[in-house]
Amino acid sequence: MQLKPDLQVSVATAQAIVDRVASGEAVAGVSRLHGGELAAIHEISFADPAHRPLVLKIYPDALHWKMQKEVMIAGLVRDRLSVAVPRILLADDSKTLLGLNWTLMTKLDGLVLGQIETAFTPAQRASEHRQIGRLLREFHRIAMTAFGYIGAKDIVTPHPTNHAYMTHQFQRKLREFAERGGEPALARRISGHVEARAHLFGGCTQAVLCHNDLHAGNLLASTADGDVRLTGVVDFEGALAGDPLMDVAKAAFYLTDEPRRALLDGYGPIERAHVSQTLNLYHLYFVLELWCWMAQIGQTQRLAALAAQLEASCASPARP
């Protein structure tokens, strides 16, 4: 299943796009940028080196509505975070220039964190994840009116409580798991595991804005004199209104113990009972969600390993 648009953007087309916001600025080139699981990301450079490059983000037709969502979330978080957010200069759904929805936005300072963190020292890695934890906390200071996934303009199928939302989500994903060929016995074990722990969802009574994908590929950073500094956050396509611990669990999803502890240290005190058990329950949800996604896009070679993780998550005790 191919979602990301695979198209070349000519200089002439880029010039026509730029002319809508900065007439007279001559485009020098267009290059594909790393990143974007669903959308295609291009950098537009200018003949005048004093003019900073811009970023063109092109959305797949199957998920065209994510353009409106990203515009809305970028506006919601503007001036409320300690790191920069791209300023969207133009959002176009006319499909006249590219045949797809696209946004033109400012290019943030820094490099993609995922491309530079492999060279970090242990101290730099710890600093990186403490800053990510603090950034998560800033997102979570933005209260939402209900629990649910955020669509083009608002929360899709809002739920009054986190318990209602998450039990609905687990039921949805377990149905999808079965429809896509998941093992019935494993589905029953997951269902029983969740049912026995569903009371943990009630620990959250206020929905907050969750980035829902705050990893090194969606963050920009700079290094100077050995210090790492987050400079920007991008990609709000997966944002939802939910439990802040759900966002923490997603951010910690691929982390080993030391970075995970640094992230939690940066996030700060969590005044709530059963934090570890709740994080583990959300971890199970994300593995289930990833299994369904891999099955949907045809990445079947990953399904056995993900099923093994589901088995382990149902059997393992809570991590400290």
C-alpha positions, 0 to 999 in steps of 0.5 A: 500500500503506497500512501506517500505521494511519489512525485517530482516538483519542478522549479516552475511549479515551486515558483508558482507556489511561492508566487502566491506568498512572495511574488518576485522571489526567484526559486533556485531549486527543489529537493526532497527532504528526509522524513514524513511517513505519509506526506512528501516533504520538499525544500524550496531554495532561493536564488537570493541566499538571504532568503531562507528556504521554505518547506512544501508538504504534500499530503496523500489523497487518501488522507487529504484531510490531514492538511486541515488538521495540521494547520489547526494544531499548528495554530493551537500550539503556537507560542505555547511551546518552548521550541519553534513550530513551523509557520504555515504560510499557505494551505491549498486544497484546490488541487490545481498545481499538484493535484493534491493538498499541500502546505507551504511553511517556514523551515525551522532551524536545526537538524533532524534529531534522528539523523544526529543523535547516533553521534551523541555521548551518553550525557547528550542523549540524557539531555536530549530525552530530558528536553523531550520530556519537558516538551511533552509536559508543555503539550499536556498543559493544553486542555481539550474538551473531550477524549478522542482522535482529532480530525480535520477540524475537531475531535472525531467521535468525542468521548466524555471519559478516557475509560470510554475512549480507550475501551472503544479504541481497544475494541476497534483495534481488536476487531481490526486485528481479527479482520486482518488475520490476527490469531484469535487466541492472542486476541482473546488474551489481549482482550482479557488483559485489558478488561482486567486493567481497564480501571487504570484508564479512569486515572485520567479525568482531563483530556489534553493535547497529545502530539502522539508521535513525539520521537527524534524524527519529528524533532529538530535540534542543534549542538553547540559547545557539546550542548544539545538544544531542541529547536523545533517540533513538526508533524502534528498529523497523529495528534489526539485529545487524551491521557497525557500518560498515553503520549508519554508511553508513545514517546517512550515506545522505542526507548531503552531504560536509560533514555526512558528514565531521562524522558520521565525525569524531564517530564517531572512528577506525575501525581497519579496512582499506578503510573507504571501499570498504565504506561504498560497498558498504553504500550500494549495498545501501541503494539496492537495499533502498529500490528494493524498498521503493518498488516494494512500497508502489507509489511507482513514480515514484521507481524510475527515479531509484533505478535510476540511483543503482544504476547510478552506485554500480556504476560509481563508485570509492570515495569518500575 
